[in-house]
Amino acid sequence: MTTMTQAQIDLEFPDGSLKSFAPGTTGHEVATSISPSLAKKAVLIAIDDALYDLHRPIEAGGKIRILDRKAPEALEVIRHDCAHVLAQAVQELFPGTQVTIGPVIEDGFFYDFARDEPFSLDDLEAIEKRMKKIVDQDLPITREVWDRDAAIAHFKEMGEHYKAEIISDLPADETITIYYQGPKDDPNSWHDLCRGPHLPSTRHIGKAFKLTKLAGAYWRGDHRNAMLQRIYGACFANEDDLQAYVTRMEEAEKRDHRKLGKHMDLFHIQDEARGQVFWHDKGWTIWQELENYIRRRTRADGYQEVKTPIMLDRALWEKSGHWDKFRENMFICEADDSALAIKPMNCPAHVQIFKQGIKSYRDLPLRMGEFGSCHRNEPSGALHGIMRVRGFVQDDAHIFCREEQIESETKRFIDLLSSCYRDLGFPEWAVKFSDRPETRAGSDAVWDAAEEALLAATRAAGIEPELNPGEGAFYGPKLEFVLKDAIGREWQCGTLQCDFVLPERLGAEFIDEDSNKQHPVMLHRAILGSMERFIGILIEHHAGAMPLWLSPVYIVLATITSEADDYAREVEQKLKHAGLRVDMDLRNEKISYKVREHSVNKIPVIAAIGKNEAADGTLALRRLGSQKQEVLALDEVINTLVAEATPPDLKTK
């Protein structure tokens, strides 16, 4: 009689060596077979780049890597474990609190809790202290597979109704896994529904974490559901990285555009126009300078500027596909027994201009730009100063071209964008390539052509983009241009989208060399993106101290004595005549007080004017951020400021 044995599991190691192991071998056992010291450091394994718990039985062979907590892949798991420790700490300190979801996010994690009494900032300190105690306990973290119905009943019995609802809504073929923190045979051990993977024990998380803030969040992100309490935390692999993050956040707090915008009298937002901006004179000055700069750059690059209606009939949005794909974010109104949508983007309107008159292949590429006013019904919880609003203006443009022109137009746009970003103080930027999303318009063949063309054009421009799978627009793949600001934060601003779909759906055509009708390719592109958001980024990047050409006020004339008032008025007129933006401060205050106040308000240049300056026809200048004072003749001041205030594109190269 022959006994059948299950085939061995073959694992290939990074050095190319192959080893066979018995079925059910764990990652920890594999590591131990190589070296006890390796097993001691190991926290996870990766098989064909999929991560697994160290004590989970290996089910199939493949390329294996044994990871310690310094591995880049381990950081996300450390953060996930930290979220679980947060939930355990909260439930230990506040019995009766229900846990819902706790995902990893950039720099850390959050967890949403259902609790009648609100958490306070003082609670965060106590919770963080309990979290560190749980880490010190070195609780084992173990995985179990449960029956779906048993899991639902278990969490309902615990009073965890949100968790039971999550399990009920999982796909029928989803494996239900529960992770314990503590001995599994102890009924009081904390446990949670989770796909994993996780570290072997809480000790491996370390203590480089910090709870950062509280917020409200609707269950499943739906405003019709109950409001939950969200606790955010930051988490890193080591204390140095955490402290660097804390320092960065402290600096970001100082640079917060909402605080600076109020302090500098740039703009405000109020409940009667939620998600929309009231621009004050000084803020609108920044806007106009920025808009005029982009207008000059695009006109010089062959763009025509247009203006399209803010409301368009539902029928057009249905034809374009936006009604089906974007309806929940659109504001709708009724007129003449028809539904009108306030435009969330400009592309269908630009196609309507393209369709006026017969277009020939000789007319292409046709570059059409607009500072288009758009509105999107963003959730109220997502609104953030002028960075995330409901009413905004895009420096939007569309390039109608032939397929063989995609490469040259892509390179041309990247050159323009790169030059603009340098002028605006952002020499560092990166590119992400986003391919087809699950919900999209157009056939796979069309998407194949669009993705291949855009990726090839990007590489031809000398750029190898980072892949961003599944994040394309519903009508085409896109490039996302990501800026890095003064404190290292990244901001996605510019975009270039390659669209084979909308021109055909909306009937855009041109006549080719053989007198046949063809649909153009439509390149959707923006340099700044939302004007509001980009100005917010500029404010935070420069900490309010804008470059002189963008500053609402170039110079303040601050008198030391009333005897200099007449001279100050004379200087003011001469500066204004030279086209310089100037304010005057004749208040009966000490000059030190005036200098301090105007410095806080980020005025680039402060001119102190006393009897000596009035007698000599000079100004005593102090630059923002400097204690040094420079005395110059008035004509020299005017020439210097005029040169510095000239926008970068208008300077003599």
Buried (B, 14 or more C-beta within 10 A) or exposed (E): EEEEEEEEBEBBBEEEEEBEBEEEBBBBBBBBEBEEEBBEBBBBBBBEEEBBBBBBBBEEBBEBBBBBBEBEEBBBBBBBBBBBBBBBBBBBEBEEBBBBBBEBEEBBBBBBBBBEEEBEEEBBEBBBEBBBEBBEEEBBBBBEEBEBEEBBEBBBEEBBEBBBBBBEEBEEEEEBBBBBBBEEEEEEBBBBBBEBBBBBBBBBBBBBBBBBEBEEBBBBEEEEEEEBBBBBBBBBBEEEBBEEBBEBBEBBEEBBBBBBBBEBEBBBBEEEEEBBBEBBEBBBBBBEBBBEBBBEBBEEBEBEEBEBEBEBBBEBBBBBBBBEBBBEBBBBEEEEEEBBBBBBBBBBBBBBBBBEEEBEBEBBBBBBBBBBBBBBBBBEBEBBBBBBBBBBBBBBBBBBBBBEBBBBBBBBBBEBBBBBBEBBBBEEBBBBBBBBBEEBBBEEEBBEBBBEBBBEBBBBBEBEBEEBEEBBBBBBBBBBBBBBBEBEBEBBBBBBBBBBBBBBBBEBBBBEEEEEEBBBBBBBBBBBBBBBBBBBBBBBBBBBBBBBBBBBBBBBBBBBEEEBBEBBEEBBEBBEEBEBBBBBBBEEEEBEEBBEBBBEBBBBBBBBBBEEBBEEEBBBBBBBEEEEEBBBEBEBBBEBBBEBBBBBBEEEE
